Amino acid sequence: QVQLVESGGGLVQAGGSLRLSCAASGGTFSSYAMGWFRQVPGKDREFVSGITWNGDSTYYADSVKGRFTISRDNAKNTVLLRMNSLKPEDTALYYCAVNLYCSGNGCDVAYDYNYWGQGTQVTVSS
């Protein structure tokens, strides 16, 4: 069983930055692909970014490409999401998730992820 705890969310003005962190425990973190998703009330959970088990490959939704950066530290069992140039439309509850079976860089379907954190709220004011 893998447990995930997100942190780092908050209220920021448009154009600002935040860094989200996801701490994992249980299982073998260094062997898992990881992803970040976000969700606003009334909408489906949306893929934001993913990273392979060793960090060699990262991928992003078009809406955040060039503004967000995902990274991981397998020694610390953490995955980070650096968010720059934030926009009001980035406002959402952000989740990190584990994908036990993804081996490439196209794992952007929420249904395929196996463990989820509780989420951290990001609010961007205009």
C-alpha positions as CSV (number, residue, x, y, z in Angstrom):
1,Q,0.0,0.0,0.0
2,V,1.3,3.4,-1.0
3,Q,0.4,6.6,0.8
4,L,0.8,10.0,-0.8
5,V,0.6,13.4,0.9
6,E,0.6,16.6,-1.1
7,S,1.6,20.0,0.2
8,G,2.5,23.4,-1.0
9,G,-0.8,24.7,-2.3
10,G,-2.2,28.1,-1.5
11,L,-3.5,31.4,-2.8
12,V,-1.3,33.3,-5.3
13,Q,-1.8,36.1,-7.7
14,A,-1.8,35.6,-11.4
15,G,1.7,35.5,-12.7
16,G,3.0,34.0,-9.5
17,S,4.6,30.7,-8.6
18,L,4.0,27.8,-6.3
19,R,5.9,24.5,-5.7
20,L,3.8,21.5,-4.9
21,S,5.4,18.5,-3.1
22,C,4.2,15.0,-2.9
23,A,5.7,12.7,-0.2
24,A,5.3,9.0,-0.7
25,S,5.5,6.1,1.8
26,G,5.1,2.4,1.5
27,G,6.0,0.4,-1.5
28,T,9.0,1.1,-3.7
29,F,8.8,4.7,-4.8
30,S,11.8,4.5,-7.1
31,S,10.1,2.0,-9.3
32,Y,6.8,3.9,-9.9
33,A,5.8,6.3,-12.5
34,M,4.2,9.4,-11.0
35,G,1.7,12.0,-12.1
36,W,0.0,15.2,-11.1
37,F,-3.7,15.8,-11.9
38,R,-6.1,18.5,-11.0
39,Q,-9.8,18.9,-10.6
40,V,-12.3,21.6,-10.2
41,P,-15.8,21.0,-9.0
42,G,-18.2,19.6,-11.6
43,K,-15.4,18.5,-13.9
44,D,-13.4,15.4,-14.5
45,R,-9.9,15.0,-13.1
46,E,-7.4,16.5,-15.6
47,F,-3.9,15.3,-16.3
48,V,-1.2,17.9,-15.6
49,S,2.2,16.2,-15.8
50,G,3.9,12.8,-15.5
51,I,7.4,11.5,-14.9
52,T,8.9,8.1,-15.4
53,W,10.2,6.0,-12.6
54,N,13.8,7.2,-13.0
55,G,13.0,10.8,-14.0
56,D,14.4,10.4,-17.5
57,S,11.2,11.4,-19.2
58,T,8.6,14.1,-18.3
59,Y,5.5,15.1,-20.1
60,Y,2.9,17.8,-19.8
61,A,-0.6,18.8,-20.7
62,D,-0.6,21.4,-23.4
63,S,-2.2,23.9,-21.0
64,V,0.8,23.9,-18.7
65,K,3.7,23.2,-21.0
66,G,6.4,25.7,-20.6
67,R,5.1,26.9,-17.3
68,F,5.1,23.8,-15.0
69,T,8.1,21.5,-14.3
70,I,7.8,18.1,-12.7
71,S,10.8,16.4,-11.0
72,R,11.4,13.7,-8.5
73,D,13.9,12.7,-5.8
74,N,13.9,9.0,-5.4
75,A,16.2,9.2,-2.4
76,K,13.6,11.3,-0.6
77,N,10.5,9.6,-2.0
78,T,9.2,12.9,-3.3
79,V,7.9,14.3,-6.5
80,L,7.6,18.1,-7.1
81,L,5.6,20.2,-9.4
82,R,7.0,23.7,-9.9
83,M,4.3,26.0,-11.3
84,N,5.3,29.4,-12.8
85,S,3.3,32.1,-14.5
86,L,0.1,30.9,-12.9
87,K,-3.2,31.8,-14.4
88,P,-6.7,31.9,-12.8
89,E,-7.6,28.9,-14.9
90,D,-5.0,26.9,-13.0
91,T,-7.2,27.1,-9.9
92,A,-8.0,23.5,-8.8
93,L,-7.4,20.8,-6.3
94,Y,-4.1,19.2,-7.3
95,Y,-3.4,15.5,-6.7
96,C,-0.3,13.4,-7.1
97,A,-0.7,9.8,-8.1
98,V,1.2,6.5,-8.6
99,N,1.1,4.4,-11.7
100,L,2.4,1.0,-11.0
101,Y,2.5,-0.1,-14.6
102,C,3.4,2.8,-16.8
103,S,6.8,2.5,-18.5
104,G,6.7,5.3,-21.0
105,N,5.8,8.9,-21.2
106,G,2.1,8.8,-22.3
107,C,0.4,7.8,-19.1
108,D,-2.1,10.6,-18.9
109,V,-5.3,8.8,-18.0
110,A,-6.5,9.1,-14.4
111,Y,-8.1,5.7,-14.5
112,D,-4.7,4.0,-15.0
113,Y,-3.3,5.4,-11.7
114,N,-3.4,3.2,-8.7
115,Y,-2.9,5.4,-5.6
116,W,-3.8,9.0,-4.9
117,G,-3.1,11.6,-2.3
118,Q,-5.8,13.7,-0.7
119,G,-5.0,16.8,-2.8
120,T,-3.8,20.3,-2.2
121,Q,-5.7,23.4,-3.2
122,V,-4.2,25.9,-5.6
123,T,-6.1,29.2,-6.0
124,V,-4.9,31.8,-8.5
125,S,-6.5,35.2,-8.2
126,S,-6.7,37.6,-11.1
